[in-house]
Amino acid sequence: MGDSIKQKQIIIAMTGASGAAYGLRLIQKLLTADICLHVLLSDAARIVLKQECDLRLPESASETATALAQHLGCDTNNLRCYDKYDWFSPAASGSSNIQQMVVIPCSMGTLAGIANGMSEQLIERAADVMIKERKQLILMPRETPLSAIHLEHMLKLSRLGVDLIPAMPGFYHRPESISDLVDFMVSRVLDHLHVANMEAKRWGE
Ligand SMILES: Cc1cc2nc3c(=O)[nH]c(=O)nc-3n(C[C@H](O)[C@H](O)[C@H](O)COP(=O)(O)O)c2cc1C
């Protein structure tokens, strides 16, 4: 891990909603941009990664980092993974130098946990910290159709300043592959994180 004072650090949480490819692509893009990542995976995220991406991750956090980096063709220098109850990780405290967090994809279960300040596992706790410290929290919720419960949670969080970027790719750039659709959504997240993304297709350019 690089110089924690100067280097940008971001928490990336993946949960058990469909769309694991969004999370993997974002991690790959941010590692390529030399950003330090603190990656948190829910148990359900591991199941979805296996189902959707054929990616079976080991249980231990350090082995997960190695397997993830290998899968993405990146090195592990800027990548840390943590167990779901690792309250000693930087993500668990407001005193850390981490200013941004993305939950991608975000399940309705984790959305509910965050909206209600549950802090039962590290993902919810880290999100709670971002909200209380008035740092940047981005959620990419994925479910369809949405119930009033889901919508109320999203409205509550939006009013607290949380960025909601739902997994709803546009089609006006004429995607030719699933990868194009994934990149569309990941580009929107990179823009909100203020990370340069020269490959993004932009309207009017
Ligand atoms: C393949 C698969 C796809 C799923 N897709 C969704 C989804 O799109 N949205 C959602 O809210 N839950 C989805 N679920 C259910 C969640 O994984 C489940 O509610 C889980 O408890 C969420 O836990 P987590 O928030 O800790 O990740 C899916 C589960 C599986 C196995």
The ligand as an SDF file (V2000), in Angstrom:
LIG
                    3D

 31 33  0  0  0  0  0  0  0  0999 V2000
  -27.3840  -14.5340   -8.0210 C   0  0  0  0  0  0  0  0  0  0  0  0
  -28.0700  -13.6270   -7.0450 C   0  0  0  0  0  0  0  0  0  0  0  0
  -28.5430  -12.4100   -7.4570 C   0  0  0  0  0  0  0  0  0  0  0  0
  -29.1590  -11.5330   -6.5690 C   0  0  0  0  0  0  0  0  0  0  0  0
  -29.5800  -10.3260   -7.0150 N   0  0  0  0  0  0  0  0  0  0  0  0
  -30.0470   -9.4190   -6.1400 C   0  0  0  0  0  0  0  0  0  0  0  0
  -30.3460   -8.0980   -6.5890 C   0  0  0  0  0  0  0  0  0  0  0  0
  -30.2130   -7.7500   -7.7600 O   0  0  0  0  0  0  0  0  0  0  0  0
  -30.7360   -7.1900   -5.6500 N   0  0  0  0  0  0  0  0  0  0  0  0
  -30.8720   -7.5080   -4.3270 C   0  0  0  0  0  0  0  0  0  0  0  0
  -31.2020   -6.6370   -3.5370 O   0  0  0  0  0  0  0  0  0  0  0  0
  -30.6110   -8.7690   -3.8710 N   0  0  0  0  0  0  0  0  0  0  0  0
  -30.1970   -9.7250   -4.7500 C   0  0  0  0  0  0  0  0  0  0  0  0
  -29.9020  -10.9900   -4.3140 N   0  0  0  0  0  0  0  0  0  0  0  0
  -30.2060  -11.3460   -2.9250 C   0  0  0  0  0  0  0  0  0  0  0  0
  -29.1250  -10.8790   -1.9450 C   0  0  0  0  0  0  0  0  0  0  0  0
  -27.8880  -11.4840   -2.2630 O   0  0  0  0  0  0  0  0  0  0  0  0
  -29.5480  -11.2430   -0.5130 C   0  0  0  0  0  0  0  0  0  0  0  0
  -30.6600  -10.4600   -0.1280 O   0  0  0  0  0  0  0  0  0  0  0  0
  -28.4210  -11.0680    0.4940 C   0  0  0  0  0  0  0  0  0  0  0  0
  -28.9120  -11.3320    1.7890 O   0  0  0  0  0  0  0  0  0  0  0  0
  -27.8190   -9.6900    0.4690 C   0  0  0  0  0  0  0  0  0  0  0  0
  -26.8080   -9.6630    1.4390 O   0  0  0  0  0  0  0  0  0  0  0  0
  -25.7190   -8.5060    1.4960 P   0  0  0  0  0  0  0  0  0  0  0  0
  -26.4810   -7.2080    1.4520 O   0  0  0  0  0  0  0  0  0  0  0  0
  -25.0330   -8.7240    2.7900 O   0  0  0  0  0  0  0  0  0  0  0  0
  -24.8100   -8.6860    0.3500 O   0  0  0  0  0  0  0  0  0  0  0  0
  -29.3140  -11.8980   -5.2090 C   0  0  0  0  0  0  0  0  0  0  0  0
  -28.8140  -13.1380   -4.7820 C   0  0  0  0  0  0  0  0  0  0  0  0
  -28.1980  -13.9850   -5.6850 C   0  0  0  0  0  0  0  0  0  0  0  0
  -27.6790  -15.3140   -5.2020 C   0  0  0  0  0  0  0  0  0  0  0  0
  1  2  1  0
  2  3  1  0
  2 30  2  0
  3  4  2  0
  4  5  1  0
  4 28  1  0
  5  6  2  0
  6  7  1  0
  6 13  1  0
  7  8  2  0
  7  9  1  0
  9 10  1  0
 10 11  2  0
 10 12  1  0
 12 13  2  0
 13 14  1  0
 14 15  1  0
 14 28  1  0
 15 16  1  0
 16 17  1  0
 16 18  1  0
 18 19  1  0
 18 20  1  0
 20 21  1  0
 20 22  1  0
 22 23  1  0
 23 24  1  0
 24 25  2  0
 24 26  1  0
 24 27  1  0
 28 29  2  0
 29 30  1  0
 30 31  1  0
M  END
$$$$
